[in-house]
Amino acid sequence: MTTNSANDLRPIRSPRGIPLLGHTPQIPDTNPVEYFNELSKQFPEGIYGMDIAGVEQVFVYDPDLVAEVCDETRFFKQIEKTQRSNARSNHRRILATARRTLRDDSDASLDSIALAAGVTRRTLHGHFPGRQALIDELTHEAGQALQQAFATARTPGADPLEAMARMALAAWAVGDRFRMLISLGRRRPGGDTVHAILAPARAEAIATIRRGQQEGVFAAHVPAPVLAHALEALMLNLAEENAAGTWADPSGEAAATAFLVAAGVAPQAAARQVRDVMNE
């Protein structure tokens, strides 16, 4: 191997990637080892770089170069820092993938989540020893996001109509997490934990609906808890249609309006209240 001087530094070459997405979409789900072996033939210098899930990875396979970069008497290598950075990146990617996967299939296996996240089962187990540990962290994360959204939306002195409009828009803002919580809450394990996390938001919604029914703002033909459950199901279905692309409502204005109309508010009054909240 020829050693270059400091004045002959050259950037590490990379295969052609996809703009913004890097190289991750090019890595096949089946037999990725063969893909990397074939890729190495394009770089006879024994080193190349790739952007994988937003993290720059360098692959070194020339024996002399491997020995050189591993010579700790010549180079100071922050391997531990890099490993921590990669671990954090993997952790975030696993959580994001699991959130989407479990939202659509609450019975999804760890193998399917690992495959979708682009990590090995061993890597996934390094972060989460079992399925329940993964669900517990997702549930905790989603619960915090939902509670924070509701706390931010809450306004002291708001009348029932305004309060419900704010709650609907808050739930829409964290739609993915809300959908995942509802999906997990319908199944075991984790159902009891999910119900406990959703309990404060559901209790607030029931109290607001009951107050609105007493003031003649919301329909009173069914009890407040029943109406609250029906409205939750409506928001969940609207969020699923929005995610599927069959209907688009990025701001949640149409969904929040439909939510109020289903609660018994006249369409024009519902639309006006939602616009007033959004335009603040």
C-alpha positions in Angstrom: 0.0 0.0 0.0 1.3 3.5 -0.9 1.2 6.0 2.0 0.2 9.5 1.0 1.8 12.6 2.5 -0.2 15.3 4.3 -0.1 17.3 1.1 -1.7 14.5 -0.9 -4.9 14.1 1.1 -7.8 12.9 -0.9 -11.5 12.6 0.2 -12.9 9.1 0.8 -14.9 8.1 -2.2 -18.5 7.0 -2.0 -20.9 5.2 -4.4 -23.6 7.3 -6.0 -26.4 7.8 -3.6 -30.0 9.1 -3.7 -30.3 12.9 -2.9 -31.5 13.5 0.7 -31.9 9.8 1.3 -28.2 8.8 1.0 -27.4 5.1 0.4 -29.9 3.4 2.8 -32.6 2.7 0.1 -30.0 0.9 -2.1 -29.1 -1.7 0.5 -31.2 -4.8 -0.2 -33.2 -6.5 2.5 -31.9 -9.9 1.4 -28.2 -10.8 1.4 -26.8 -7.4 2.2 -23.3 -9.0 2.8 -23.1 -9.9 -0.9 -24.1 -6.3 -1.8 -21.2 -4.9 0.2 -18.8 -7.4 -1.2 -19.7 -6.4 -4.7 -19.5 -2.7 -3.8 -16.0 -3.1 -2.5 -14.8 -4.1 -6.0 -15.6 -0.6 -7.1 -13.0 0.9 -4.7 -9.6 -0.9 -5.1 -8.1 1.6 -2.6 -9.7 -0.5 0.1 -11.9 2.2 1.7 -15.2 3.9 0.9 -17.9 5.9 2.7 -21.7 5.6 2.8 -24.5 7.7 4.2 -26.7 5.2 6.1 -29.8 6.5 7.9 -28.2 10.0 8.1 -24.9 8.7 9.6 -21.7 8.7 7.7 -20.1 5.3 7.8 -16.6 4.4 6.5 -15.8 0.9 5.4 -12.1 -0.2 5.4 -11.1 -3.6 4.0 -7.5 -3.3 2.6 -5.4 -5.3 5.1 -2.6 -2.7 5.3 -5.0 0.2 5.6 -6.9 -1.7 8.4 -3.6 -2.2 10.3 -2.7 1.4 9.8 -5.9 2.9 11.1 -5.9 0.5 14.0 -2.4 1.6 15.1 -3.3 3.5 18.3 0.3 4.7 18.6 -0.2 6.8 15.5 -3.9 7.8 15.7 -6.2 9.0 18.4 -9.5 7.3 17.7 -12.7 8.3 19.5 -14.2 4.9 19.0 -16.3 5.1 22.1 -17.8 8.4 21.1 -18.6 7.1 17.6 -20.2 4.0 19.1 -22.3 6.1 21.4 -23.4 8.3 18.5 -24.3 5.3 16.4 -26.1 3.7 19.3 -28.2 6.8 19.8 -29.0 6.9 16.1 -30.0 3.2 16.1 -32.1 3.7 19.1 -34.0 6.6 17.5 -34.4 4.7 14.3 -35.7 1.6 16.1 -38.3 3.6 18.0 -39.5 5.5 15.0 -39.8 2.3 13.0 -41.5 0.4 15.8 -44.0 3.3 16.3 -45.1 3.1 12.6 -45.1 -0.7 12.6 -47.0 -1.2 15.8 -49.4 1.5 14.8 -50.5 -0.5 11.8 -50.0 -4.0 13.4 -50.0 -4.2 17.2 -48.9 -7.9 16.9 -45.8 -7.1 14.9 -42.8 -9.2 15.9 -39.3 -8.0 16.8 -37.9 -9.6 13.7 -40.2 -7.6 11.5 -39.4 -4.4 13.4 -35.6 -5.0 13.1 -35.9 -5.7 9.4 -37.9 -2.5 8.8 -35.4 -0.5 10.8 -32.5 -1.9 8.9 -30.8 -3.4 12.0 -30.0 -6.9 13.1 -32.1 -8.7 15.7 -28.9 -8.7 17.9 -28.7 -4.9 17.6 -32.3 -4.5 18.5 -31.9 -6.7 21.6 -29.0 -4.6 22.6 -31.4 -1.7 23.0 -34.5 -3.6 24.1 -34.1 -7.0 25.8 -37.7 -8.0 24.7 -40.8 -6.9 23.0 -42.4 -5.6 26.2 -39.4 -3.4 26.9 -39.8 -1.8 23.5 -43.5 -1.4 24.0 -43.0 0.2 27.4 -40.6 2.8 26.1 -42.9 3.6 23.1 -45.9 3.9 25.4 -44.0 6.2 27.8 -42.8 8.3 24.9 -46.2 8.5 23.2 -47.9 9.3 26.6 -45.5 12.2 27.2 -46.1 13.6 23.8 -49.9 13.4 24.1 -49.9 14.9 27.6 -47.6 17.7 26.5 -49.8 18.5 23.5 -52.9 18.6 25.6 -51.1 20.8 28.3 -50.0 23.2 25.6 -53.4 23.4 24.1 -55.2 23.9 27.4 -56.4 27.5 28.0 -57.8 28.6 31.4 -61.4 29.9 31.2 -62.0 28.3 27.7 -65.7 27.4 27.1 -66.5 23.8 26.2 -66.6 24.4 22.5 -63.1 26.1 22.4 -61.7 23.5 24.8 -62.8 20.6 22.6 -61.5 22.3 19.4 -58.1 22.6 21.1 -58.1 19.0 22.3 -59.0 17.8 18.8 -56.2 19.8 17.2 -53.7 18.7 19.9 -54.5 15.0 19.3 -54.1 15.5 15.5 -50.7 17.1 16.0 -49.4 13.9 17.6 -51.5 11.6 15.4 -48.9 8.9 14.9 -48.4 8.4 18.6 -52.1 8.7 19.3 -52.9 6.0 16.8 -50.2 3.8 18.1 -51.5 4.1 21.7 -55.0 3.3 20.7 -53.8 0.3 18.6 -51.7 -1.1 21.5 -54.6 -0.3 24.0 -56.8 -2.8 22.1 -54.3 -5.6 22.6 -52.3 -7.3 25.3 -49.6 -7.0 26.6 -49.4 -3.3 27.4 -53.2 -2.6 27.4 -53.5 -1.7 31.0 -50.5 0.7 30.8 -51.9 2.4 27.7 -55.3 2.8 29.3 -53.7 4.4 32.4 -51.7 6.8 30.2 -54.8 7.8 28.2 -57.0 8.0 31.3 -56.3 11.7 32.1 -57.0 12.9 28.5 -60.1 10.8 28.3 -61.3 12.1 31.7 -60.7 15.7 30.6 -62.6 15.1 27.4 -65.6 13.5 29.2 -65.7 16.4 31.7 -65.6 19.0 28.9 -68.3 17.1 27.0 -70.5 16.8 30.1 -70.1 20.6 30.7 -71.0 21.3 27.1 -74.1 19.1 27.3 -75.2 21.0 30.4 -74.8 24.3 28.6 -76.6 23.0 25.5 -73.4 23.2 23.3 -73.0 19.5 22.6 -75.7 16.8 21.9 -77.1 15.2 25.0 -78.8 12.2 23.4 -76.0 9.9 24.7 -74.0 10.0 28.0 -70.8 12.0 27.9 -68.5 8.9 28.3 -70.2 7.2 25.3 -69.9 10.3 23.2 -66.3 10.8 24.1 -65.5 7.2 23.1 -67.3 7.7 19.8 -65.4 10.9 19.1 -62.1 9.2 19.9 -62.9 6.5 17.4 -63.8 9.2 14.8 -60.4 10.9 15.2 -58.6 7.6 15.0 -60.3 6.7 11.7 -59.7 10.2 10.2 -56.0 9.9 11.2 -55.8 6.5 9.6 -57.3 7.8 6.3 -55.0 10.8 6.4 -51.9 8.5 6.9 -53.1 6.2 4.1 -53.2 9.1 1.7 -56.9 8.6 0.8 -57.6 12.0 2.4 -55.3 14.8 3.2 -55.6 17.2 6.2 -52.1 18.2 7.3 -53.2 20.9 9.7 -56.1 19.0 11.2 -58.6 21.8 10.5 -61.1 19.5 8.7 -60.7 16.7 11.3 -61.3 19.1 14.2 -64.3 20.5 12.5 -65.8 17.0 11.9 -65.0 16.2 15.5 -67.1 19.1 16.7 -69.9 18.5 14.3 -70.1 14.9 15.5 -70.4 16.2 19.0 -73.5 18.1 18.0 -72.2 21.5 16.9 -73.6 23.2 13.8 -71.1 22.9 10.9 -70.6 26.6 10.4 -70.1 27.2 14.1 -67.7 24.3 14.3 -65.6 25.5 11.4 -65.5 29.1 12.8 -64.3 27.9 16.2 -61.6 25.8 14.7 -60.4 28.6 12.5 -60.4 31.0 15.5 -58.1 28.6 17.5 -55.8 28.0 14.6 -55.5 31.7 13.8 -54.4 32.8 17.3 
